[in-house]
Amino acid sequence: MNWRVSDAARHPLGSGISQVLILSPVWFAVVETHPESLIDLRVHAPFPALVEYAKSFDFAAMNSQQHGHVPAVVILVQALESWRASVSRVGDT
């Protein structure tokens, strides 16, 4: 990693003849691995009302504006149902 001098915080430490210069980045990323506000959709086993709601959307009949207002969970549930149908057909042959 190439740092410019302006990108690093300089921390000189010294005592007598011995000197140490510590360079550390000014910025750093903090990644919260377990956020409290994490929403788990659990679409692998959706409840029946959610499946019926997702099936009520016909993507082929929608224009781009209508498609932009479809909830993400509906897209996920429909994709999962489509994938399950294709996998079950492959296993049946």
LOKEVO-282464 format. One record per residue: residue in three letters; x, y, z of N, C-alpha, C in turn. Coordinates in nm, 3 decimals, padded with zeros to 5 digits, m for minus. Each point is the difference from the previous one (the first is absolute). Layout:
N
+-----+---------+---------+---------+---------+---------+---------+---------+---------+---------+
:   r :    n.c1 :    n.c2 :    n.c3 :   ca.c1 :   ca.c2 :   ca.c3 :    c.c1 :    c.c2 :    c.c3 :
+-----+---------+---------+---------+---------+---------+---------+---------+---------+---------+
: ALA :       X :       Y :       Z :       X :       Y :       Z :       X :       Y :       Z :
...
+-----+---------+---------+---------+---------+---------+---------+---------+---------+---------+
***
This chain:
93
+-----+---------+---------+---------+---------+---------+---------+---------+---------+---------+
:   r :    n.c1 :    n.c2 :    n.c3 :   ca.c1 :   ca.c2 :   ca.c3 :    c.c1 :    c.c2 :    c.c3 :
+-----+---------+---------+---------+---------+---------+---------+---------+---------+---------+
: MET :  00.085 : m00.118 :  00.000 : m00.085 :  00.118 :  00.000 :  00.089 :  00.123 :  00.000 :
: ASN : m00.021 :  00.087 : m00.095 :  00.079 :  00.122 : m00.008 : m00.076 :  00.113 :  00.067 :
: TRP :  00.061 :  00.057 :  00.100 : m00.060 :  00.112 :  00.071 :  00.073 :  00.127 : m00.033 :
: ARG : m00.074 :  00.105 : m00.021 :  00.063 :  00.131 : m00.007 :  00.015 :  00.050 :  00.143 :
: VAL :  00.092 :  00.090 :  00.021 :  00.024 :  00.050 :  00.135 : m00.124 :  00.068 :  00.055 :
: SER : m00.078 :  00.066 : m00.086 : m00.120 :  00.067 :  00.049 : m00.110 : m00.098 :  00.037 :
: ASP :  00.007 : m00.126 : m00.049 : m00.102 : m00.100 :  00.030 :  00.025 : m00.073 :  00.132 :
: ALA :  00.114 :  00.019 :  00.060 :  00.032 : m00.075 :  00.121 :  00.020 :  00.094 :  00.119 :
: ALA : m00.033 : m00.050 :  00.114 :  00.026 :  00.075 :  00.123 :  00.141 : m00.039 :  00.045 :
: ARG :  00.082 :  00.099 :  00.028 :  00.139 : m00.026 :  00.040 :  00.009 :  00.007 :  00.152 :
: HIS :  00.061 : m00.101 :  00.060 :  00.017 : m00.005 :  00.145 :  00.148 : m00.021 :  00.031 :
: PRO :  00.077 :  00.108 :  00.009 :  00.142 : m00.019 :  00.031 :  00.020 : m00.032 :  00.148 :
: LEU :  00.080 : m00.098 :  00.026 :  00.036 : m00.037 :  00.136 :  00.152 :  00.003 :  00.009 :
: GLY :  00.052 :  00.057 :  00.103 :  00.145 :  00.003 :  00.010 :  00.047 :  00.015 :  00.143 :
: SER :  00.120 : m00.053 :  00.021 :  00.065 :  00.012 :  00.129 :  00.150 : m00.003 : m00.025 :
: GLY :  00.064 :  00.115 :  00.009 :  00.144 :  00.004 : m00.023 :  00.033 : m00.024 : m00.146 :
: ILE :  00.086 : m00.096 : m00.025 :  00.046 : m00.030 : m00.136 : m00.104 : m00.081 : m00.077 :
: SER : m00.072 : m00.083 :  00.066 : m00.097 : m00.090 : m00.063 : m00.128 :  00.076 : m00.037 :
: GLN : m00.042 : m00.013 : m00.124 : m00.122 :  00.066 : m00.049 : m00.086 : m00.102 : m00.075 :
: VAL : m00.131 :  00.012 :  00.013 : m00.094 : m00.085 : m00.072 : m00.108 :  00.091 : m00.059 :
: LEU : m00.033 : m00.024 : m00.125 : m00.108 :  00.073 : m00.064 : m00.108 : m00.101 : m00.037 :
: ILE : m00.117 :  00.015 :  00.059 : m00.111 : m00.090 : m00.026 : m00.098 :  00.070 : m00.095 :
: LEU : m00.025 : m00.063 : m00.113 : m00.097 :  00.052 : m00.096 : m00.124 : m00.088 :  00.007 :
: SER : m00.115 :  00.063 :  00.017 : m00.125 : m00.074 :  00.001 : m00.101 :  00.075 : m00.084 :
: PRO : m00.091 : m00.073 : m00.065 : m00.098 :  00.071 : m00.084 : m00.093 :  00.085 :  00.086 :
: VAL : m00.040 :  00.113 : m00.055 : m00.091 :  00.088 :  00.070 : m00.140 : m00.060 :  00.002 :
: TRP : m00.039 : m00.068 : m00.107 : m00.133 : m00.059 : m00.009 :  00.011 : m00.150 :  00.021 :
: PHE : m00.105 : m00.057 :  00.050 : m00.009 : m00.144 :  00.011 : m00.148 : m00.039 :  00.002 :
: ALA : m00.029 : m00.120 : m00.043 : m00.139 : m00.045 : m00.009 : m00.035 : m00.082 :  00.123 :
: VAL : m00.119 :  00.024 :  00.052 : m00.052 : m00.079 :  00.110 : m00.119 : m00.078 : m00.055 :
: VAL :  00.009 : m00.131 :  00.004 : m00.106 : m00.085 : m00.051 : m00.070 : m00.066 :  00.117 :
: GLU : m00.129 :  00.028 :  00.011 : m00.077 : m00.059 :  00.108 : m00.055 : m00.133 : m00.050 :
: THR :  00.047 : m00.109 :  00.058 : m00.038 : m00.132 : m00.049 : m00.136 : m00.046 :  00.048 :
: HIS : m00.048 :  00.055 :  00.111 : m00.130 : m00.039 :  00.053 : m00.082 :  00.124 :  00.032 :
: PRO : m00.048 :  00.070 : m00.104 : m00.078 :  00.120 :  00.029 : m00.133 : m00.035 :  00.067 :
: GLU : m00.042 :  00.086 :  00.088 : m00.125 : m00.022 :  00.073 : m00.121 :  00.017 : m00.091 :
: SER :  00.016 :  00.076 : m00.108 : m00.114 :  00.028 : m00.087 : m00.005 : m00.094 : m00.121 :
: LEU :  00.069 : m00.113 :  00.006 :  00.002 : m00.093 : m00.112 : m00.137 : m00.064 : m00.016 :
: ILE : m00.051 :  00.005 : m00.122 : m00.130 : m00.059 : m00.030 :  00.024 : m00.133 : m00.069 :
: ASP : m00.050 : m00.106 :  00.056 :  00.013 : m00.133 : m00.058 : m00.130 : m00.034 : m00.070 :
: LEU :  00.002 : m00.007 : m00.132 : m00.122 : m00.023 : m00.076 : m00.045 : m00.146 :  00.003 :
: ARG :  00.093 : m00.092 :  00.016 : m00.030 : m00.144 :  00.005 : m00.093 : m00.041 : m00.113 :
: VAL :  00.039 :  00.033 : m00.122 : m00.084 : m00.033 : m00.115 :  00.013 : m00.147 : m00.039 :
: HIS :  00.089 : m00.075 :  00.063 :  00.011 : m00.143 : m00.033 : m00.123 : m00.077 :  00.047 :
: ALA : m00.073 :  00.054 :  00.096 : m00.125 : m00.062 :  00.047 : m00.102 :  00.110 :  00.026 :
: PRO : m00.049 :  00.065 : m00.108 : m00.094 :  00.111 :  00.020 : m00.136 : m00.048 :  00.050 :
: PHE : m00.067 :  00.084 :  00.075 : m00.132 : m00.034 :  00.049 : m00.101 :  00.008 : m00.116 :
: PRO : m00.108 : m00.075 :  00.007 : m00.093 : m00.013 : m00.113 : m00.055 :  00.133 : m00.053 :
: ALA : m00.029 :  00.094 :  00.088 : m00.053 :  00.129 : m00.046 :  00.103 :  00.075 : m00.085 :
: LEU :  00.127 : m00.014 :  00.034 :  00.106 :  00.065 : m00.078 :  00.012 : m00.064 : m00.138 :
: VAL : m00.012 : m00.131 : m00.008 :  00.006 : m00.069 : m00.129 : m00.116 :  00.044 : m00.089 :
: GLU : m00.118 :  00.008 :  00.055 : m00.116 :  00.044 : m00.078 :  00.015 :  00.144 : m00.045 :
: TYR :  00.053 :  00.085 :  00.088 :  00.024 :  00.140 : m00.036 :  00.102 :  00.009 : m00.113 :
: ALA :  00.106 : m00.080 :  00.008 :  00.104 :  00.003 : m00.103 : m00.054 : m00.050 : m00.133 :
: LYS : m00.088 : m00.099 :  00.004 : m00.057 : m00.054 : m00.124 : m00.097 :  00.099 : m00.066 :
: SER : m00.048 :  00.099 :  00.074 : m00.093 :  00.096 : m00.057 :  00.068 :  00.100 : m00.094 :
: PHE :  00.132 :  00.004 : m00.004 :  00.074 :  00.091 : m00.088 :  00.032 : m00.072 : m00.130 :
: ASP : m00.037 :  00.062 : m00.112 :  00.031 : m00.053 : m00.132 :  00.105 :  00.091 : m00.063 :
: PHE :  00.126 : m00.042 :  00.005 :  00.109 :  00.084 : m00.049 : m00.009 :  00.025 : m00.150 :
: ALA : m00.051 : m00.096 : m00.075 : m00.007 :  00.015 : m00.146 : m00.097 :  00.110 : m00.041 :
: ALA : m00.103 :  00.025 :  00.081 : m00.101 :  00.100 : m00.035 :  00.035 :  00.139 :  00.052 :
: MET :  00.109 :  00.014 :  00.072 :  00.036 :  00.130 :  00.061 :  00.091 :  00.081 : m00.092 :
: ASN : m00.016 :  00.133 :  00.008 :  00.095 :  00.087 : m00.067 :  00.117 :  00.027 :  00.097 :
: SER :  00.098 :  00.074 : m00.044 :  00.120 :  00.019 :  00.083 : m00.031 :  00.078 :  00.128 :
: GLN : m00.092 :  00.094 : m00.005 : m00.034 :  00.076 :  00.121 : m00.068 : m00.089 :  00.103 :
: GLN : m00.094 : m00.082 : m00.044 : m00.067 : m00.092 :  00.092 :  00.098 : m00.102 :  00.056 :
: HIS :  00.088 : m00.049 : m00.084 :  00.098 : m00.100 :  00.044 :  00.094 :  00.059 :  00.104 :
: GLY :  00.026 :  00.128 : m00.008 :  00.087 :  00.066 :  00.097 : m00.061 :  00.012 :  00.139 :
: HIS : m00.130 : m00.019 :  00.010 : m00.067 :  00.011 :  00.130 : m00.037 : m00.135 :  00.061 :
: VAL :  00.052 : m00.107 : m00.059 : m00.025 : m00.133 :  00.056 :  00.091 : m00.020 :  00.121 :
: PRO : m00.053 : m00.043 :  00.113 :  00.085 : m00.023 :  00.118 :  00.106 : m00.107 : m00.029 :
: ALA :  00.117 :  00.018 :  00.056 :  00.111 : m00.092 : m00.025 : m00.032 : m00.141 :  00.046 :
: VAL : m00.073 : m00.013 :  00.107 : m00.032 : m00.133 :  00.051 : m00.088 : m00.076 : m00.099 :
: VAL : m00.083 :  00.069 : m00.077 : m00.083 : m00.065 : m00.101 :  00.088 : m00.057 : m00.110 :
: ILE :  00.099 :  00.075 : m00.042 :  00.093 : m00.048 : m00.103 :  00.075 : m00.122 :  00.051 :
: LEU :  00.044 :  00.004 :  00.126 :  00.073 : m00.113 :  00.057 : m00.088 : m00.124 :  00.010 :
: VAL : m00.123 :  00.017 :  00.046 : m00.090 : m00.115 :  00.015 : m00.031 : m00.060 : m00.137 :
: GLN : m00.027 :  00.084 : m00.100 : m00.030 : m00.053 : m00.133 :  00.122 : m00.070 : m00.060 :
: ALA :  00.118 :  00.056 :  00.019 :  00.122 : m00.063 : m00.051 :  00.024 : m00.134 :  00.069 :
: LEU : m00.025 : m00.007 :  00.130 :  00.018 : m00.124 :  00.073 : m00.098 : m00.106 : m00.047 :
: GLU : m00.127 :  00.038 : m00.020 : m00.100 : m00.094 : m00.047 :  00.036 : m00.050 : m00.141 :
: SER :  00.048 :  00.089 : m00.086 :  00.041 : m00.038 : m00.134 :  00.118 : m00.096 :  00.004 :
: TRP :  00.096 :  00.029 :  00.087 :  00.117 : m00.088 :  00.013 : m00.040 : m00.137 :  00.054 :
: ARG : m00.087 : m00.002 :  00.100 : m00.046 : m00.128 :  00.055 : m00.071 : m00.083 : m00.106 :
: ALA : m00.079 :  00.065 : m00.085 : m00.070 : m00.072 : m00.106 :  00.099 : m00.059 : m00.101 :
: SER :  00.104 :  00.076 : m00.034 :  00.099 : m00.051 : m00.097 :  00.084 : m00.113 :  00.060 :
: VAL :  00.030 :  00.008 :  00.127 :  00.080 : m00.104 :  00.067 : m00.082 : m00.127 :  00.014 :
: SER : m00.127 :  00.012 :  00.032 : m00.083 : m00.119 :  00.017 : m00.021 : m00.072 : m00.134 :
: ARG : m00.005 :  00.077 : m00.111 : m00.011 : m00.064 : m00.132 :  00.126 : m00.076 : m00.035 :
: VAL :  00.117 :  00.055 :  00.036 :  00.127 : m00.066 : m00.029 :  00.010 : m00.129 :  00.080 :
: GLY : m00.043 :  00.002 :  00.126 :  00.007 : m00.118 :  00.085 : m00.098 : m00.109 : m00.041 :
: ASP : m00.109 :  00.036 : m00.067 : m00.101 : m00.098 : m00.039 :  00.041 : m00.082 : m00.121 :
: THR :  00.093 :  00.052 : m00.080 :  00.035 : m00.074 : m00.124 :  00.099 : m00.107 :  00.023 :
+-----+---------+---------+---------+---------+---------+---------+---------+---------+---------+
***
